């Protein structure tokens, strides 16, 4: 049985969650490449990728990530004060973010190629 970094035994759900969290930045950039969105819209759209944000703590995590992405220059935000309700911060991908996303996709393609090779080699052995 494979050994988890969390101890002996099979890979646990926490391993999956850690790996999923590493993808969120890519998912956010992909979603913003479709058009500007505010945080709540992003959380709903992340559900398409089986990434769920619910509750104040998880929403805080998303907003921290968005601020970090803004500090990197890959997203920008502005306040939308039009319409009904409280003002909301709307996020957009920057040209640098588009480049970052394109490079990220190329990296994922390379990872997919290596994973496929691994699986093919394993399948031939069994």
CORSULQUI-V257342 format. One record per backbone hydrogen bond with DSSP energy under -0.5 kcal/mol. NH is the residue of the N-H (numbers start at 0). CO is the residue of the C=O. Records with the same first field share a line. If there is no record, write none. Layout:
NH->CO / CO
This chain:
3->1 / 6
6->3
14->11
15->11
16->12
17->13
18->14
19->15
20->16
21->17
22->18 / 19
23->19 / 20
26->22
27->23
28->24
29->25
30->26
31->27
32->28
33->29 / 30
34->30 / 31
36->90
38->88
41->37
42->38
43->39
44->40
45->41
46->42 / 43
47->44
48->45
49->46
50->45
51->49
57->53
58->54
59->55
60->56
61->57
62->58
63->59
64->60
65->61
66->62
67->63
68->64
69->65
70->66
71->67
72->68 / 69
73->68
74->68
75->91
77->89
79->87
80->78
87->79
89->77
90->36
91->75
92->31
93->73
97->93
98->94
99->95
100->96
101->97
102->98
103->99
104->100
105->101
106->102
107->103
108->104
109->105
110->106
111->107
112->108
113->109
114->110
115->111
116->112
117->113
118->114
119->115
120->116
121->117
122->118
123->119
124->120 / 121
125->121
